[in-house]
Amino acid sequence: MAYMYRKNNKDALDVVQETVAKAYANIQMVKEERFFATYLMKILS
């Protein structure tokens, strides 16, 4: 998904790293585990 936005492997990896860092820092915002993927996609976009 990140590659679709950036069209460059290095930039896509940077986006993924930033997304994971933001998700981890705000994990308490996910009310149910089943919404975690949606939460990640929201941060990514």
Buried (B, 14 or more C-beta within 10 A) or exposed (E): EBEEEBEEEEEBEEBBEEBEEBBEEEEEEBEEEEEEEEBBEEBBE
